[in-house]
Amino acid sequence: MKNGIIAGLLVLMVAVVCLPLWSADSKQPAAAETQKQKDARMEWWREARFGMFIHWGLYSIPAGEWKGKRIGGIGEWIMNNAEIPVDEYAALAKQFNPVKFNADEWVRLAKEAGMKYIVITSKHHDGFAMFKSSASPYNIVDATPFKRDVIKELAAACKKHDMKLGFYYSQAQDWHHPGAAAIRVNNRQTDHWDKAQDGDMDKYIDEVAIPQVREILTNYGRIAVLWWDTPHGMTREQAAKFYPLIKLQPGIVTNNRLGYGFEGDVDTPEQYIPATGMPGRDWETCMTMNDTWGYKSYDDNWKSTQQLIRNLVDIASKGGNYLLNVGPTSEGVIPSPSVERLKEIGKWMKVNGESIYETGPSVFKNLSWGRCTTKPGTLYLHVFDWPQDGKLQVPGLKNTVKKAYLLSDKREKKLAVKNLEDSVVIDVPAEAPDKIDTVVVVQIKGEPKVESAVISQKADGVIELLAKDAEIVGSTARYESGDGKDNIGFWTNPADFVRWTFKVTKPGTFDVFITYASDKGAAGSEFILEADGQKLTGTVKETGSWTTFKTESVGRLNISKAGVCNLNVKVKKMPGWAVMNLKSIQLIFTEDLR
């Protein structure tokens, strides 16, 4: 995702007169609002938790293929990835006639799925506007046989169904209009691959981009979100020209992709869920259902409904929102696998939406069986892995439990609860009412009081340190799950490191094993394992792929005393672009030193 006739001079003059620009050497203008006012503005967004992203444009016509050849990469990047000449790609507009498009159906589907807002690509990097634009005739009304403004129709449907509407706009990358930016692929030496793309960036911004952003913020009623994308190729002065336009929509929520210090309201991790959320910032994970944003006819790598629901829960448990994408076809149809999954998510949300909407993050560092979301006086325990013995252990909870029941039980029949020294145990049915995620509601007295649980040594002396239980310190490394992954990956900064805290009850000598995956991009990386004042070193070898995990011996450690201990994995040398995908560290007890 990373994802023409120029407007007349009069349009440009109006833009300049109405909205003064910020000087290039100034700092980002402080929002003219107090924290209380910002909280009020962000309230609906923070409560929503779940939204629909729509990537739709001319790229849905080739659908991943060009001149009989399948083009690698995501669907909406086909013009860049296949280096299609401007005129050839623009000719697709004559074929674009999405007669099956029905804005009302799209909005009703989002609503049925439990989504609270929609963000659609008003213009993606290919430069084609999905709305009527006076700044360029390269738009769905003027350049296609369809001649309908789909953004206008979607805005009307959203208003009808009380759905918040937002617009994605690619402000810098535009592969059609002269002077705009592109990102190099295929080892080419220039950003542009067609002389028709060459020109003046300032001219493009002043005469196309700014007028178009003005249009989408003034012609479609109340807009809830403005989703910038990729400031590539711009200067800070050029980015600053866009900022005042936000004033056209008081109360709008913006993201962090305008660039150059203009932080916006929301950070946007793409295609991943931060291991510990993003403390101190509002954030939203945007993610595809398969491997592409824009429609590709042959991309059938669909995430399961289970994974999508658990992603939503995981994100909510960390205080974020989930912006889940659909990529409609050139006929204006949302693919049936997307529809099926959205309806299945909607069924789950009808029962369990209370545990997602208006909730805060978990009060637990880690729950081995699932996740937790919160409201004042209430914990929602999302149980992914149902206890075989019918005993759900809630580690470290010190509050008095007033009541516990299944959210799916309309009678709210009480579940038996027992307080132990280091946990609360809830008696649950033998079988999970919902195999994907059963929610147990726990009402407590007072503010949550939780003692951080540490990993305990097993009865056989083994200490197992799993990726999901690690503390990740740094800017790049993060926990990954799904699609054969259960590891700490994206570890591309050698300054990052991983730490586990665990309790030793049986000190002694331990054989240490590491389980990881690597391809050529990480082979040769050297790591240091530190624990109890000792260091072990190892070298990462190629395992075959990033999801082919192998276990190797690292050496032997002596832990002489019982108690809490830390183990760190740090980088000594990183000759490639990444360290490894780290799945686990295992300490096997071999000799009692007491």
Order of alpha helices (4+ residues) and beta strands (2+ residues): alpha-alpha-beta-beta-beta-alpha-alpha-alpha-beta-alpha-beta-alpha-alpha-beta-alpha-beta-beta-beta-alpha-beta-alpha-beta-beta-beta-beta-beta-beta-beta-beta-beta-beta-beta-beta-beta-beta-beta-beta-beta-beta-beta
